[in-house]
Amino acid sequence: MTGTAYLTDLYATSELGPFARRDTRVYVLDPPHLGPDGVTTHVIAAIAAGLVDIFPAYGDGRIAAWEPLNAQAFGQRDHAEALQSIGYEVVEVRS
């Protein structure tokens, strides 16, 4: 594993407004993910057609690019598996 993905309470948004699906989540990555288009500290895990895509996001939950970071791992069906495909383990933090 490269690092840890922490679930946030941020709402995933785009230029069109909030994501419609309730199972879309924003995670913060530690350490940041280095992808082909740069570095991202936050990602959006969004389910479409039963599969999860991981998109880079800004610190406020807005999508940064529509190119998924896990395109090479097509077929992931939950957030944890999809984040593992890019090297992050999901950790649940309880207060």
Residue pairs with C-beta under 8 A, 6 or more apart in sequence:
1 84
1 87
1 88
1 89
2 31
2 33
2 86
2 87
2 88
3 29
3 30
3 31
3 33
3 87
3 88
3 89
4 29
4 30
4 88
4 89
4 90
4 91
5 27
5 28
5 29
5 30
5 43
5 83
5 88
5 89
5 90
5 91
6 27
6 28
6 29
6 30
6 90
6 91
6 93
7 25
7 26
7 27
7 90
7 92
7 93
8 25
8 26
8 27
8 28
8 42
8 61
10 26
10 42
10 60
10 61
11 18
11 19
11 26
11 61
12 18
12 19
12 24
12 25
12 26
12 44
12 46
12 57
12 61
12 63
13 19
13 60
13 61
13 62
13 63
14 62
14 63
15 63
19 44
19 46
21 46
21 47
23 47
24 44
24 45
24 46
24 47
25 44
25 45
25 79
26 42
26 43
26 44
26 45
26 57
26 61
27 42
27 43
27 44
27 45
27 79
27 83
27 88
27 90
28 41
28 42
29 40
29 41
29 42
29 43
29 88
32 39
32 40
32 41
33 39
33 40
33 41
33 43
33 56
33 69
33 86
33 87
33 88
35 56
35 69
37 56
37 65
37 67
38 56
40 56
40 57
40 64
40 69
41 59
42 56
42 57
42 58
42 59
42 61
43 54
43 55
43 56
43 57
43 69
43 83
44 54
44 55
44 56
44 57
44 61
44 63
45 52
45 53
45 54
45 79
45 82
45 83
46 52
46 53
46 55
47 53
50 77
51 74
51 75
51 76
51 77
52 70
52 76
52 77
52 78
52 79
52 81
52 82
53 68
53 70
53 71
53 82
54 68
54 69
54 70
54 82
54 83
54 85
54 86
55 63
55 64
55 65
55 66
55 67
55 68
55 69
56 63
56 64
56 65
56 69
57 63
57 64
58 64
69 86
70 76
70 82
70 85
70 86
72 85
73 82
73 85
73 86
76 82
76 85
79 90
80 89
80 90
83 89
83 90
84 90
